[in-house]
Amino acid sequence: MSAAHDTRKLEKSDTIEEALKDAHIPSLMMVLVHLTGDTSHLTPDVKPVYDFWGDGQGGIAPEKQAKIRAAVKDAFDAFLDGKKLPPPPSDATMRKMMDFISGAEIPERYVPFLKEELGISVSDTREPKWDTPKLKDIAHKMKVIVIGSGMSGILTGIRLQQAGVPFEIIEKNSDVGGTWFENAYPGCRVDNPNHLYSFSFEPNHEWPQHFSTQDVLLSYFRRTADKYGLRKHIRFETEVKEAAFDEKSGLWNVRLRGKNGKEETIAANAVISAVGQLNQPKIPDIKGRDSFKGVAFHTARWRHDVDLRGKRVAVVGTGATAFQVIPAIADQVKELLVFQRSAPWLGPTPDYHKDVSPGKKWLLEHLPFYDKWYRFYLFWTMTDGILEMVRVDPTWNDMSKSVSPANDMLREMLTEKIKEQAPNRPDLLEKVIPNYPFGGKRSVRDNGVYIAALAKPTTQLVTAGIREITPKGIVTDDGKEHDVDVIIWGTGFYASDFLRTFRIVGKNGVELHDRWKGDARAYLGMTIPDFPNFFCIYGPNTNIVVNGSIIFFSEASVRYIVNCLKLLAETGKKTMEVKSDVHDAFNTKVDEANRLMAWGQEGFTSWYKNQTGRVSQNWPYLLVDYWERTVAPDPKDFVLN
Ligand code: NAP
């Protein structure tokens, strides 16, 4: 139980009664077991059902909910009065609780993984432990360069610090935050539930919304960097230009360029890239692109100095970014022209813009164990169940619209939800119902504001292709000229050009991009033959499409990488390099698996595929697969020198 949960200091009050009105009932039922030791209320008649887009109360009847609230109130009052907590639940009880809150029997294989994620008795289950004098001594003598101080770079800094390994973080921007620093476009917000989209060891009970806005996310990452004293380890406004491995010394030489243009080379035992996949803005090379005389900018370089009020504004693209921009600016502009090449799938999310109620915040902060189980619930409901719905059934006859019976059913359900939003606009519906399978591209969270913005009389949804940009605007393939004052490029990023901003030279002078030739691959997304002690976070094939939060992936990757360094320290070796056959076999399997996912099908574009058409971005397996494979490196996978 965290210090925040030392609720005995609180005066007994009616606060809990009020707060319980807003409670997530399945989480409350878990709390009740911890407070009373009694599991008798976990009976089949109140077993929550997994309700994908429901109210999260698992279909538990209102009268049962009232009983549970009352029981929790009594147990909490007794706790405040000084009643001792019963012994922690046994493993068997914990298992029963996990099954119960998930509304289904959790496969045995998930149990250790979920117990770690839940972290009931330990606040940070993934903290590295380099606790022998020998390890501590070797740790002190290491030096690691981390590139980037976004979510993953901050996490890496925290873990290296905990391990006692000296490190420096090189950051091109003037502050931490990465994508949350750079993407400040109107409407920008996270679309993973915030109580899940946060470090497992740094819960925030004060998220203002279930899906908070960019400024809030940026503050969270800034605060975390401050709390762990990371800033003194970060060189801001400094770019890595090259990292080159010196075979003689077994060290990496990392060439930096500071804000004054001054260059410096520093040596390190290991380099960890935490540069992300989605931060090199891509503006398509359309004929006449630079001839436009109005204002044009990319969403990740938002021009806050440009007043859109009263203007004719074009937004090109309808991906996850444009999807958020469009409703945020539709009311301001005189006319909005949205240029859509393909429509996004919309996943109904009623609380997408909703505030977290004061009661919910109170429970997260004060009611013992509530925050842990609420996060667990979010984690589980967003974990691997839905992956099955985007997996190809090879016997399914038409892959162009859906990839399996389950995927087809989902298509039907989502289509109905879209149709409900504009019943009187068949012209619009014809355009906004996607013509590719769900899971083929990134889907978005919908609470109705997007279709409402498109349906406004001042908005036009243009689906003809873009032929040319002229000084006055955009000309489409049908020859129509669309004069505009502003063009906003919501056209995404050079996602599959991994690590494109710097040279990486490994053994025998091989340069990584020359090796990859536009088709990036790595072992577990992290390590590459001929590049000893060079590691990537959010590297090739570590993106997830429908299951889970990318923070989970970063936590798993960083643990693996820090354990690689630990392996070096334990064995007294200087370098480790993944074996080619291990790397190649892994990639062959990943490719086979990706071809059996919705996003691996042909006939539509997405940033998940690279220029060769291979899916270089996505992890096609379960989260538990990644977790199992990244707890620690298998020494047999590497050559240690
Ligand atoms: P994106 O998903 O790559 O979308 C780019 C859009 O531009 C697509 O609609 C694409 O159409 C269109 N496009 C590209 N080239 C075009 C051209 N020549 N003519 C017309 N249209 C063109 O980029 P994004 O929207 O910036 O999102 C990238 C990723 O960032 C997301 O998938 C997500 O992972 C992340 N993101 C997350 C959040 C969040 O968590 N809240 C928010 C925003 C972004 P096609 O689809 O036809 O290619």
Residues whose N, C-alpha, C, O or C-beta is under 5 A from the ligand:
A	BS01	NAP	R189 V190 D191 L278 P284 V316 G317 T318 G319 A320 T321 A322 F339 R341 S342 R442 G490 T491 G492 F493 T605 S606 W607
